Amino acid sequence: MTPEFVLTTLVVVASPGTGVLYTLAAGLSRGARAGVVAAFGCTLGILPHIAAAMLGLAAVLHASALAFDAVKYAGVAYLLYMAWGAWREHGPLRVDRTEDRRAAGRVILDGVLVNILNPKLSIFFVAFLPQFMDAGEARPLLRMAELSGAFMLATFAVFCLYGALAAALRGQVLVRPRIMAWVRRSFAAAFAGMAARLALAER
């Protein structure tokens, strides 16, 4: 991997987005283990987009307004559902005073859905990965798979750091009900804002 690819990948991965927000929320509301589980779910959610980029399905999303909008508005609806859950303090982002080990499957599922329902990711990978491939690449699909694997590894590592940071602040939040309520509402507003941004996204 070239230094340019590594640096660009880290910048992209660390930039605030729905996956980062979800991992922070999971770590803060449920603890360090939930932060790692959320990071894993968000990373899994990238995989279908990478597969779509490699198989050419992203071109369908880019060319078909109906397909793009169908995925986009499903994503908008899900982000609004996450916002409502954070506001009402229920679902995977409910703040628990003890780490809930039974909810790992739900945390992973929500992490996957947060990313998989964003059609812009497929188009992003189509535009991003080829920049770091040689024009005369003998095995372009293999090379794209290697770059994709590195991108997913970086995503998981950086998101785990976000989750750990949020979990480290968790003790300070739980003992202060007003701060806890403010944090919960802030996450709700952030999810709603990202839903609005996705709704306005163009192909």
N, C-alpha and C positions, 0 to 999 in steps of 0.2 A: 504494500500500500504506500502510495506517495504521501509525503508530508502535507501536500495541498489537500488531498482527500481526507486525511485524518483531521486536519484543522477545520476544514469546511464542515465535515460531519459533526464534529463536536459543537461548533457554533449552531448548526441547524438543530441538533438534538437538545441542546441546552436552552434554546429559545422558548419562551413561554407559549404554551399551546394547550389543547385539551388534555393530552396525555400527561403533561407536567402538572397541570392543575389537578387532575384526578389523583395522581400519585401523592401530591402534597396533601390533598384532602384525606386520602386513605391513611397516610402515615399519622396525620394529626388526630384523626377521629378514632383510629383503631390500634395504632401502635406501629413499631418498627417492622414486625412480621408482615402486617397488612401492607406497608409501604413496599416491601420486596415483592409481595404477591401482586400488587397493583402494577408495579413496574414490569413484571413478567406478563401480565395480561395485556398491557399496552404494547409490549414488544410483539406478542403474538398477533395483535391486531394489525401490525404492519405487514405481516407475512402475506395475506391475500393481495395487498396492493402491489407488493414486489412481484408476486406470481402474475398478477394482471399485467404489470409492466413488461415482464419477460415474455408473456404469451400474446401480447398485443391487444389484450382486452381493454387496456387504458385508452386505446385509440377509439374504441366504441363509446366509452364515456365521453371522450372529447368531442366526438362527432355527433352523438345522439343527445339531443336536448332532453328527450323523455327519460332515457336511462340515467343521465346525470342528475336530473331533477328528482327522480324517484329515490335514488340513494341519498341525495342531499337533504330532502325533506324528511326522510326517515331519520337521518342524523340530527336534524333540527329538533324533531319531536323527542328524540332520546335525550338530547342535551337539556331540553326543557323539563323532561321527566327528572333528570338528575338535579336540576335547579330546584324543582319542587320538593324533592326528597331531602335536599340539604336544608331548605327553608323550614320544612315541617319536622326535620330531624328524624327521618325514618329511612329504611333501605340501607345500602352498603356504606353510606357516609354518616350514619347515626353515630354520635359521639358516645363511646363506651368508656367507663372508668377502668375496665380491665380489657386486655387484648382478647378478642373473640376469635378463637382458632377454628370454629365451626363454619365461619362465613367465607373461607378462602375461595371456594368455588364461585360464590356470587361476586366476590371482588374481582376475580380473574375474568368472569363473563362480562362484567361491566367495563373493565379495562379494554377487553377485546372489542366490544361494541362501540366504545367511544372513538376508537381509531378506525374500525372497519367501515363505519357509516359516514366517513368523510371522503367523498369521491375525489377531492383535490389531491389526496395522497398518491393515488395511482398515477395521476398526471404529473405530479412532482417527481416521482421516481423515473418516469420516462424522460423527463428533462434533465434530471440530476445525474443519474448514474453514467450515461454515455459520455459525459464531459471528461470522465476519468478513464476512458477506454481508448486504445489506439485505433486509428482509422482502419488499419489492416489487421485487426485482432483475428487470430486464427480460430479461436473458440469463444465467440462473443457471449454466448449464453453462460458458459462456465465462468468467464470473467465477471459477468454481471452477478452471478450467484455468489462469487467471492466478495465482491463489493457489498452486496446486499447483506451477507453474513456479518461483515465487519460493521456495517451500519446498525444492524440489529444488536450486536454485542455492545456497541457504544451506547445505544439507546437504553439497554437494560442497565448498564453500569451507571450512567448519568442519572437515570430515573431512580435507581436504588439510593444514590446520594441524596437526591431530593427527598425521598421518603424517609431516610434516616435523619435528615435535618428537621423535617416536620415532626417526626417522632420525638426528637430531642427536646422540642419546644412544648410537647404535649403536656408534660407535668405542670408547666406554668399556666397552661390554658384551663385545665380541668379544675383547678382550685379557685378559679375566678369566673363565676357564672356569667357575669356581664361580658367579659372578654370572649368566653365560649360562644355566647349568643351572637356577638359581633362577628366572630370568625365564621360561624355557620352561615350567617346572612351574607357575608362577603363572598363565600364560596357559591352560594345560590345566585348572587348577582353576577359573578364571573361566568358561571355556566350559562346563564341567560344571555349574557353579552356575547359569548362565543356562539350560541345558537343564532343570535341575530346576525353575527358576522358570516356564519356559514350560509344563512338564508340569502344573504346578498352576494354570495360568491358566484362568479361567472365561470364558464368553462375555459 
